[in-house]
Amino acid sequence: MSHDPGQGPESFPRTISATAHPSLAVAKYWGKQTGAINTAATPSVAITLGAIAARTTLTVDCASEGDQPCRDQVVLNGVSQDPRRFRPFFDAVREVITLNCPHQDGGSDQAGECLFFTVRSDNDFPTAAGLASSAAGFAALAASALTATLGERPPEEISRLARIGSGSACRSVYGGFTRWDAGAPAAEQLYPETWWPDLRVVVLPVSSAEKPLSSRDAMNRTRDTSPFYDAWVADAPSLAGETREAIAQRDLERLGQTARLSYLRMFSTMFAAAPPIMYWLPQSLEIIRGLEELRRMGLPVWETMDAGPQVKVITDAAHARQVAEEFRDLLVSPAIISEVGPGVTVGTASDRTVSGGDHA
Amino acid sequence: MSHDPGQGPESFPRTISATAHPSLAVAKYWGKQTGAINTAATPSVAITLGAIAARTTLTVDCASEGDQPCRDQVVLNGVSQDPRRFRPFFDAVREVITLNCPHQDGGSDQAGECLFFTVRSDNDFPTAAGLASSAAGFAALAASALTATLGERPPEEISRLARIGSGSACRSVYGGFTRWDAGAPAAEQLYPETWWPDLRVVVLPVSSAEKPLSSRDAMNRTRDTSPFYDAWVADAPSLAGETREAIAQRDLERLGQTARLSYLRMFSTMFAAAPPIMYWLPQSLEIIRGLEELRRMGLPVWETMDAGPQVKVITDAAHARQVAEEFRDLLVSPAIISEVGPGVTVGTASDRTVSGGDHA
């Protein structure tokens, strides 16, 4: 690592970059616990998708005398973001820094409070893919912010911080297969990306329209109005347990069937909300019914979906291409075929640190 | 009435016909209570659809010495039916007759036991319409069987008997607006067919394929495997109450919104079952999303669905034709536009008895 947190203010500004991959839940997170920022009401189990990534370049600098305390700036895929969206996250970063680097003179100044961040983040996958880009983005952001200020940190700390930005970002910190338990402050790795080389996820984007309702608003309405929400929360741990077992046994059929139960139960809680929340499009259902037909023909293909109309298919290396071809006419951008991917990486190509790449 | 139950066996065979209309639930019945034949786990509220009907001609005769006790025959839309499907129903008819007409000589022979039935029933609507034809059919069958043997009977008794054949048939006995409460042996009329002259239901058939799973099997799987079933049963009474209020106030928007909540919650219990039960087709969802768009434009259109892919739209007289036109390209048979219809009628055109047509 070229960055030494003990260098003092004269070493600013510092720039660092990070790359992270989306986390696709096969046992779904849907609903937050109250009383903490982005802790989950349900345990989730996810796969990190190697084929696509968010790349972040972060510059950290010391504020000058008289600066606004918070002049953080984020440009996402070329578009300046509302700083309020990022305020809780950067405040959490400043708090972590302060906790880890109390000011040397012991005064009331706090090390983190004088820092601000300038961030540029880009995804190499279309927003239409419906893959929580914020998950990969905040994982990369948390890794780069901590590394730039405190040097290399344990993945658990990066995961905990990423979670403040976006719940599922805490899983994107790790490669391979991850779990994030209900109420847990951070995710953990279950198995590294080498665990199941034959596994493939095929992402099928059927719409590029913006979501009618954000996941955050949809989760809140579901919790507040769906008569099925409590049963969903009560049922999720058993499904998550079955999903972990399916991954432990590399049992594709069991993984696929469990993933179907999980996403359909998640969507059922939304259909049952008042007013109902409906992300599915006719094309989504055409793929869902088409996959049913392929399964009847013996193909190992099972779908999952997230808060949006896109369909993601869990299959193996031998069938991924066929799935992509089968539904080509329904897609608004090309299918993405992904292997299981690595965790967040920090630094340039010549100065790269891998966090969370090991079997926990 | 030309049929006097006191005429004795020499008056057999007797033939009588009846006509009944489908019952479309706006607050859904989904799930049976255990311990009794076809009593509902949830209260339902329904509209009798006047535009379409099942017509039944029933002949009742005395069995000769040595006949099989049960040689009942049913031909439905020209197709001979499996007598086992009808056995519990005809046995219930015989039991009612026996209870009402104890044999005159006081011996062990029982009046109903020697009777058997030959039935021909035809629907004037395509099976593709996805309108429980069995509901209208069993309402007509119960009315004709009781009238042929016991003379005119109260609609409550016809409703109770129709229920043995098919749960929702107990509502089809009455015209207008009906309720069938959880655990109740019969339905009741809420308002007669004259209550809301402006109301229309547009039936949009999108598939003529047979259902992949019968309602009966789907209800059982839902009850046994859906983690949301108990919450559905617990929530349904409040929705049914709101639906009754909407009808009492002839409030179309409230009726429409409540009907949407009810069918979506019903389907959610099925999506959540293991394995998931999915009756929707892409075309169903195309109509559901299309109606959303029409509502945004200010049109009073709300959908409901039953165990199948067809969509039924609740609207008013001024917009029914437009709804039928809007989705014409998606339909496998013409849209059916229906007013609120009457209860079951018994007899020929020259000899007609109306049962259950009054405001209860």
Interface residues (C-beta under 8 A of the other chain):
Chain A: P227 F228 D230 A231 W232 A234 D235 Q257 R260 L261 L264 R265 F267 S268 T269 F271 A272 A274 P275 P276 M278 W280 L281 P282 Q283 S284 L285 E286 I288 R289 E292
Chain B: P227 F228 D230 A231 W232 A234 D235 Q257 R260 L261 L264 R265 F267 S268 T269 F271 A272 A274 P275 P276 M278 W280 L281 P282 Q283 S284 L285 E286 I288 R289 E292
